[in-house]
Amino acid sequence: MNAANPSASALVLFGHGARDPEWAGPMRRIREAALARPGAPRVELAFLEFMTPTLPEAIAALAAEGASRVAVVPIFLAQGGHLKRDLPVLLEEARAAHPGCEITLATAAGEANPVVAAMADYALGCLG
């Protein structure tokens, strides 16, 4: 987080989206958990399809509000077709539209070691 301007950094939790609005419940919970942390940056949700805001809309809103650094975190289990084909195009368009905003891309959440470890712990705990 930028100490001079706390609102200068933001996270976008990026998901696929679904027709059923309840699908986004876990993403909202992740957002709420992140926002509950001391010194949390702004955290927004964005979706590839079926739900709003889209990734370009979310980044545009953050840039308009003064964000100079946006980290996009794909809330996907793995790097599938959408992350390999669709997301790079969306990011390049966003970077071109907002040259004053540094837009970075994190690894898909499901491929991050701490997430893999947490899922393994959960699975093992299911044995009771």
TAQUI-V380168 format. One record per residue. N is the residue number from 0. RES is the residue in one small letter. PSI is psi in whole degrees, -180 to 180 (none if undefined). Layout:
n:N res:RES psi:PSI
n:N res:RES psi:PSI
//
This chain:
n:0 res:m psi:142
n:1 res:n psi:116
n:2 res:a psi:-33
n:3 res:a psi:-33
n:4 res:n psi:93
n:5 res:p psi:-27
n:6 res:s psi:1
n:7 res:a psi:-21
n:8 res:s psi:144
n:9 res:a psi:155
n:10 res:l psi:143
n:11 res:v psi:117
n:12 res:l psi:113
n:13 res:f psi:122
n:14 res:g psi:170
n:15 res:h psi:-48
n:16 res:g psi:161
n:17 res:a psi:163
n:18 res:r psi:-29
n:19 res:d psi:115
n:20 res:p psi:-23
n:21 res:e psi:-20
n:22 res:w psi:-34
n:23 res:a psi:-1
n:24 res:g psi:-50
n:25 res:p psi:-36
n:26 res:m psi:-39
n:27 res:r psi:-38
n:28 res:r psi:-39
n:29 res:i psi:-45
n:30 res:r psi:-48
n:31 res:e psi:-41
n:32 res:a psi:-41
n:33 res:a psi:-43
n:34 res:l psi:-23
n:35 res:a psi:-12
n:36 res:r psi:142
n:37 res:p psi:135
n:38 res:g psi:18
n:39 res:a psi:142
n:40 res:p psi:-178
n:41 res:r psi:139
n:42 res:v psi:125
n:43 res:e psi:158
n:44 res:l psi:152
n:45 res:a psi:155
n:46 res:f psi:150
n:47 res:l psi:-45
n:48 res:e psi:163
n:49 res:f psi:-26
n:50 res:m psi:163
n:51 res:t psi:156
n:52 res:p psi:160
n:53 res:t psi:169
n:54 res:l psi:-46
n:55 res:p psi:-39
n:56 res:e psi:-44
n:57 res:a psi:-45
n:58 res:i psi:-42
n:59 res:a psi:-43
n:60 res:a psi:-43
n:61 res:l psi:-43
n:62 res:a psi:-41
n:63 res:a psi:-28
n:64 res:e psi:6
n:65 res:g psi:7
n:66 res:a psi:130
n:67 res:s psi:-9
n:68 res:r psi:124
n:69 res:v psi:125
n:70 res:a psi:124
n:71 res:v psi:123
n:72 res:v psi:106
n:73 res:p psi:120
n:74 res:i psi:69
n:75 res:f psi:153
n:76 res:l psi:-36
n:77 res:a psi:171
n:78 res:q psi:82
n:79 res:g psi:-165
n:80 res:g psi:-42
n:81 res:h psi:-40
n:82 res:l psi:-28
n:83 res:k psi:-34
n:84 res:r psi:-52
n:85 res:d psi:-45
n:86 res:l psi:-44
n:87 res:p psi:-37
n:88 res:v psi:-46
n:89 res:l psi:-41
n:90 res:l psi:-43
n:91 res:e psi:-40
n:92 res:e psi:-42
n:93 res:a psi:-41
n:94 res:r psi:-40
n:95 res:a psi:-37
n:96 res:a psi:-24
n:97 res:h psi:68
n:98 res:p psi:-21
n:99 res:g psi:1
n:100 res:c psi:121
n:101 res:e psi:120
n:102 res:i psi:116
n:103 res:t psi:162
n:104 res:l psi:127
n:105 res:a psi:167
n:106 res:t psi:151
n:107 res:a psi:135
n:108 res:a psi:-41
n:109 res:g psi:-11
n:110 res:e psi:-6
n:111 res:a psi:133
n:112 res:n psi:-44
n:113 res:p psi:-32
n:114 res:v psi:-42
n:115 res:v psi:-45
n:116 res:a psi:-42
n:117 res:a psi:-39
n:118 res:m psi:-36
n:119 res:a psi:-43
n:120 res:d psi:-44
n:121 res:y psi:-48
n:122 res:a psi:-45
n:123 res:l psi:-36
n:124 res:g psi:-18
n:125 res:c psi:-13
n:126 res:l psi:-13
n:127 res:g psi:none
//
